[in-house]
Amino acid sequence: MRASQFAINTMKETPAEAEIVSHQLMLRAGMLKKLASGLYTWSPLGLKVLRRVEAIVREEMDAAGALELLMPAVQPAELWEESGRWQQYGPELLRLTDRHGRDFCFGPTHEEVITDYARRELKSYRQLPVNFYQIQTKFRDEIRPRFGVMRAREFVMKDAYSFHADAASLEQTYQLMYSAYSRILERMGLAWRAVVADTGSIGGNASHEFHVLADSGEDAIAYAVDGDYAANVEMAPTFPADGPRAEPAEAMSEVATPNARTIDDVASTLDVPATRTVKTLLVQGTEVPAVALVLRGDHALNEIKATKQPAIAEPLTFVDEAEAPKLTGASVGSIGPVGLNIPVIVDHAAAALSDFVCGANKDGYHLTGVNWGRDLPEPETADLRDAVAGDPAPNGQGKLDICRGIEVGHVFQLGDKYSRAMNCEVLGEDGKPITPLMGCYGIGVSRIVAAAIEQNFDERGIRWPQPIAPFTVAIVPIGANKDETVMERAEAIYADLRARGIEVILDDRGLRPGAAFADWELIGIPLRIVVSPRGLAAGQLEVRRRDADASEDIAAEQLFDWLDAQLA
């Protein structure tokens, strides 16, 4: 490809609308153009990256035995009513009405459609297992689309759905897809982790998320420093303390804390670390108006874990602040577990404290020197908090640490949630109808493009991993207007690279060297070859890796050895 024919349109300034690095750089590099909120047109340059990601995904899905099909983006409401999700899915589901008054939606996912297809096409257990996939545009009506294609309303996704006669077969395909996703991210040259995850609104029995690691990631991942365990912080379990708690050393005392409403305020006022305080949160109960959840002051409530407690209503809902004094005698900020007349559940870490500080259930006051078993009953305990760095890893795999990740893929064992609701049956080996079990496997194709940038950039622009770069090599002739042999040599290299099947772009725009170099560094082309009069006179070419600190000169006849070494 010649740059003069490729509609390259870069920008020096960062658009004000762009909040994160990937959005900024995709706009500046000319990969995207905004059409409306959460809707983007992919330029030829951006589309090349998208298609390279698609190609790797498609190759690995085909290699894993999945069958590609294409389902409608617009789906009839009656299928969603069968599954029970027409109302359950909420306002993210874009609902449409056709000219005949019939209800449809623009599909955010395709469990209903594929289950309808399967119940029409699959007749016997002999046709199982089978795994169908598609690469297609989805739409989710995000309340606040942001971060470019990272959280757009319209996006490209690969979704796959498998059908099985039994749980053993489902587990086998689940592991096959887990391995395929691992290979996809490895082939793209990305640093990633697979983590145990919550099944969320999709439902099902087991799930893993695949995260591209990046400091800007919205998700916190807990992983074992010395092992292979990894999970979303919301799913990583925490455990009771190994040994008994320390014996009380202080008497309980009430102290005035007139301006202390937060843990930081209390710790500062009383000159104690937050690790010696507890906070008490009021949530709605299943059989009582409120349940008190007690956590160590420096820990965060994990709402998913809390909701799994039988006494707590789902979804988790905090008691209105105006109701707190009626239930505890104090406003939020002064509530504590001592003397409460509502159920109390205490996180394991808070239950291990001695001589701790808590609210006195009296506005403007706290208690110090509080101890379980002496000043209030031994608590009912549970795992209620997010894991933090230094917590023991599950299965004795050392300690946990925390990193950030961007979710780009998710695999589920759905079980029979959709097949049973939609009466999908096949004849079993004994001739009787059976309900197939299902798996679901999604990977965000357009999201991977943005996630790759979040992981690979510097002050000059994008640094694409070679497997998904729009071009592998950029050839930049310098001084071609003064020396025709420069362009002749550049053209010869260009032809040789194309003959070798290397994705190459020849910069024939006649720009000044600084402007040309800035474009290719912003766009992120992995390798650059500079042809110049000075270099040709010395029998040399200037070459540079996008991630290198400086260029180097090599003998012209060594070019392909250098390229082979970079591409190995």
N, C-alpha and C positions, 0 to 999 in steps of 0.2 A: 504494500500500500504506500502511496505517495502522500505526504502530509498536505500538499496543496489540494488534494482531492478529498480530504477527509473531514472537512468542516470543523477543524480544531478551533475552539473559542474559549481560551482561558481568561481568568480574571485575576488582577493583582490584589484587589481589596476583598475582604471577607463580607459576604452579605449579612446584613443585620439580623435577618430571620433565622440564620443558622446557629444552633445552640451547642452542638457537639462537633468534634473534630471531623468525623466522617461526613456529616452534612455539609460542613464548611468546605472541605476539600473536594467533595463530589460536585458541588456547585462551582467552585473556583476552577476545577479541571474541566468543566463543561460536560460532565457525565449526565447531569440531570437538569431539567427545567420544570419549575413548579407550574402546574395548571390551576389547581385549587387546593384548598386545605387537605393535606394528606394524599394528594394525587400528583404524580410526576410523569413527565415524558422522559424516557431514556434516550439519550443521544446515541449516534452510532458508536462513539467511544465507550459510553457506559454499557451499551448493549453487548459489546464484545466481551466485557468482563462477565456480565450476566450469563451469556451463552457458554462461556468457558466453565463457569460453576455448574450450569445445567448439564453440560456434557459429562463431567466427572460424576455427578449424581446419577445420571442415566446409565452410564457404563457400569457403575457398581450395583445399581438395582437390577439391571439385566443379568449381571454376573451372579447375583444372588438368586436368580430364578423367578424374579417378579415379572408380571406381565403388564405392559403399558396399555392403558386405555385413556379415553378422554370423556369426562362427564360434563353435563351442562353446568354453567356458572349460575344460572337462574333456576331455582328449585321450587316445586309446588309446596304450598303450605301444608297440604294434607299429610305429606311424609313426615314433616316436623311435628304435626299433631299426633301422629301415630307413636313417635318416640317420646312424646311428652315435652319436647324442647321448644315448641313454638312460643310459649309464654315464658318458660324457664330461662331461655337464653338471654333475654333482656334487650335493652336498647341498642346493643352492638349489632343486632341482627337487622339489616336493612330490608324492610318489608315493602313489597311492591304490589300494585293491583293492576291487572291487565284490562283491556277495553271491555271484557265481559264481566268484570267485577270479581274475578278470581284472584285469590291471594297467592303471592309468591315471595321469595326472598332471594337476595344475591348471596350465594353461599360463602360463609366464612370457613366452612369445613364440609365434608361430604359423607359422614357416617350414614345418614339416612339414604342418600342416593345409591351408595354402593350396596347397602343392605337390600334395597329394592331390586337392584340389578341381580344380586346373588339369588334372591328368592325366585326370580324368574328364570335364571340360567342354570343354577346348580340343582341337580335332582338326586344325586347319589353320593354316598360317602366315598365312592371310588374317584370322584372329582376333587376330593380334598387330600391334602391341603392345597390351597391356591392363594396367591398373593397378587392383588391388582394394585397398580400405581398410576399416578398421573402427575404431570408438571403443568400447573395451571394458575390463573389469576384468581385470587380470593378477595373478599371485601369484608372488613369489619368496621362498623361505624364508630370509631374511637371518639370519645367525648372531647379529647384534646389531642389531635394528632401532633406529633412533634418528632424531632430528631431525624428529619428526612425519611429515608426508606426504613430506618430502624423501627419506627412506629408509625407507619403510614396507614391510611385506610385501605388502599388497594395495594396488593403485594403478590409476588410470585412464590408459590410453594410447591414442593413435592409432597404429596400425601399418598400413603399406601395403606391397604386394608387386607388382612388375611383372614381366611376361614378354615376352621379345623373341626375334626370329629371328636377330639379329646384334648385334655389339658396338656398331655405330654407333647402332642404335635404343636400346640400353641407355644409352649416353652421353647421348642426347637427353633421355630421360625423367629420368635422374639430374639433369641440369641444370635440367629443368622442376621437379623436386621441390626442388632447392636454392633456386630462385627462389621457390617457394611458401612454403618455410619462412622465407625472408627476409621475405616480405610478412606472414606470420603474426606474427612478432615485432615488425615495424614497426607493424602495426596495433594491437598490444597496448600500444604506447607504451613498450617496453622497450629499454634499451641492451644490445646483444648483439654477438657476433662468431661467425663461422663459422671453424672451424679444421681443418687437416689432422689426421687422427686414425688411431690403430691400429684394425684391424678386430676385434680381440679374439676372443671365443668365437663370435661370429656368423659370422666368416669372410668371405672375399671378397677383391676385388682393390683397391678404393679406398674411402675413406670420409671424411666430414667430420662433425664434431660442431658443434652450435649451442649456444653458451653465453650465458646471461644474466650480465652482468658484475656482480659483487658482491664486496666485500672479504671476505665470509665463505665464498666459493667454495672447494670442495675441490680444484679443478683449477687448475694454473698454466698460463697461456697466454703464449706468446712471440709478439710481434707487431712488425712493422716500424714504427718511429716515423714514417718518411717514405714508407711504401708500404702496399700492401694485403695483404701477407703476414701470415698468422697460423697458428699450429699449437699443438697441445698441446706442452708442454715436452718430453714424452717423444718427440715426433716431429720437433722442430725440429733440423735438422742443425747440427753445428759443424764447423769447417774447420781444416786445418793453418795455422800461422802464415804470414804473407805473405812474410817474409824469413828469412834464416839466423839461427840462434840466436847469442847472444853467445859470444865466445870465453871459455874458462875463465880465471878470475882467482884461483882459490884451489886449494890442494892438498887432496886428500881427507884427512879426519881423523876418527878415531873418538873420540866423546865419551860420557861417562857420563850417562845420563838415567834414573836409578833409578825415578822415580815418574811417568814420562811414558808414558801408554798411548794418549792421543788426540792428534789434530793440535793442538788448543788447548793441551794440556799441553806438547807438544814446542815449539810456537811460543813459549810463555811461558818455558819453561826456557832455551831457547837465544836468546831475544830476537830472533826472526826473524818476518817476516810469514808467515801460512799460505800465501800465494801462492808462497813459496820452498820449500815442503815438498812431498813426494809421499807418498801412502798406497798400500799394496799390499794388495789383497784377493785371497783365494784362493777360486776357484769350481771346481766339478767340470767335468772335461773330457769330450769325447766319446770320445777314445782314450787319455787319460792320466788318472791320479787327480785331478790338479789343474792349473789354469791360473792364473797370477798376472796380475791386472789392476792397472795403475798409473795413478793419477789425481793431478792437482794437489790439494794438501791442502784447498783451499777449495771443491772441486767435488764434486758428488754423482754417484754411479754411476747410469746410466740402464739399468735391467734389460732393457728391451725392446731397446735397441740392442745390449747385450752378448750377449743370447741369439741375435742374428742372426749372431754370429761362428761360423764352422764348427767351431772348436776347442772351443766351449763347449756343454755339455750343456743340453738343454731338458727341463723348465723350469729356469731359473737356480737353482742350489743352492749355497750357500756351504759350504765345507769345514768340518767340525766343528772347533771350537777345539782339541779334544784331539789332532787329527791334525796341526795346524800345526807343532809342533816336529819331528815325524818328517819333514816335507817340507822345512822351511827351517832347522831348528836353533834356532828361536826361537818364542816365544809371540806371539799376535796383539798388536799394538802395537809390536813391535820388528822386524817383517818389512820387508825392502826388496828391490829388484831386483838389487843387486850380488851376483854369485856364485850366483844361484839355478840349480838344476838342473831346473827345470820350465819349460814354455813361458811366455813373458812377452809380454803385449800392452799397449801404452802408449797412453793417450789423447793426441790431438794436442797439447793444451795442456801436458801433462806432458812431452811430447817436445821442447817448445820451451824448456825450462828449462836454465839453466846454474848451476853452483855451488849445487845444491839440497841439501836435507836429506832423508834417508830412514832407515828402519830398518837396523840393522847385521846383522840375522839373528843377533843375540846378545842375550839378555834383558837389558834395562836399558841398552842402548847404541844410539846413532844415529850416522850418518855425516854429516859436513858437507862442503861443497865438492865434491859429486859431479857428474860430467859425463859425458854420453853420448859414446860414441866414444873416450873416454880411460880411464875407470874401469870401464866396462861397454860391451857392444856397442851399435852404433846400433840403435834399437829397431824392432820391428814395430809400426806405429801404426794406430789406428782411432778412430772417433768412438764414445766410450764414456760420455759424460756428458750431464747435462741442460744445455740452453742457459741462459745467465744474461744479465741486463741488460748491454748494452754489447757483446755478441757481434755480429759482422757478420751482417746479415740475408741470407738466400738471394737470389740473383739481383741482388745489389748494391743492395738497397733500404735503404741506410743501416744503422743499428744496431737491435738488438732491445731491446725493453723487456718487462717481465713484468707481467701483471695477473692477477687471480683471476676465475674463472668457475664457474658452476653449469651442468653439462650438462643441457639440456632436450630436445635432439633429436639424432638421428644418422641419416645416410643412408649406405647401402652399395651398392657394386656387387658383388653376390654371385657373379656368373658362373654356372657350372653346378654349384656345390657340392651343392645340394639336388636340383635337377632331374635330375642324372645319378644320384645315389645312389638316388633314388626312381623312376627309370625313367619320368620324365615326358617324353613325346615328342609332337610334332605332325608332320604331313606338310609337307615343305618345298615350295618352288616346283617342284622337279623330281620331286615325287611320292615322294621318299625321306624316311624319318623323320629329324627333327633334334631335338636336345635344346635347349629354350629356355634363354636366359640370363635371370638374375633380378636384380632390384634390390630393396632393402628400405629402408623409410623410417619411422622411429619418432619420435614426439614425446610427451613425458610431460605429459599434460594436467593431472593433479593436481600434478605437480612444478612446472609453470609457476606455479601459484597461490602456492606457497611461495617460489619464486625471485623472483617479482615483489615479494613483501614484503621479502625480503632486500635488494633493491635500493631499495625505496621505503618508508622508515619514519623516524620521529624519536622524540623522547622522549615524545611524546603518543600514539603509536600508528602504525597503518598509513597510508600515503599512496597509495591506489590510483591507477594511471593510469586516466583516465576510461573507456577502452574496456572494461575488465574489472571495474570497480567494481560492487558489488552494487546500488547505487543511484547515480545521478548527482547528485541534489539531495536534501538534507534540509531540510524546512521546520520551524522551531521556533517555535511561538507562545509568547510570554511574557505572563503576567498575564491569560490567557484566563478565569480564574475570577472576575476582577474586571471585565472589560470584554468583553462578548460580541462586540463588533465585531472584536476580535483574531482569534477563531476563524473568524468569517465571512470575514474577509480571507484568512486562511490557507487556508481551504477553497476560496475562489475561485482563489487562485494554484495550489493543488493540482490543481484541475479543469483549469485552463488548461494546466499542464505535461503532464498526462496526455493531453490532447487533442493536444498537439504531439508526442506519442510519446516524451517524456522520462521515464526511470526515476526516480521520485520517491517519497520516503517522508515522510509527515506525522507528526510527533511529537505524538501526542494523549495522551501518558501523564500529563501534568500534573506533570512533574518540575520541581524547581528548575532555573534556567538553568544553573548550574555543572555539575550532574549530567548534564543533557541534552547540553550541549556536550561534556563529557568522553566520553560514549558515542559521539557521532558522530565525534569526533577519533580515538578508539581504533579504531572500525570503519573509518574512513578514507574517508568519503564526500567526493568531490572538492569539492562546492559546498554552502554552507549559506546559507539565507535565514531571518532572524529577523524575526518580526512582533511588535511591542510597542505598548502604548498610547502611549508617548512618541513612537515613530517615526510611528505613524499620525497623531498630532496635528500632527506636523511635515510630513506628507506624504512620509515616507521609509521605507525598509526598510534593515535592516542585512544586508550580504552579506559573505561571506568565502570565499576559496579555501582548501582544506585545506593547501596548501603556502605560503600567505601568512603574513607575520609579524603582521598585524593585520587587523581587520575594517574595512569602510568603509560609510558611509551614502550611499545613492543615492536620487534621487527615485523614488517608487513607479512612475511611468509609464515610467521608464527600465529597469525590471527585465528586460524581454525583450531589449532591446538589450545589456544587460550579459551576460545568459545566452548570447546568440548569439555574443558576442565570446569568452566562455570556452570555448564548445563548437566554435568554428570549427576 
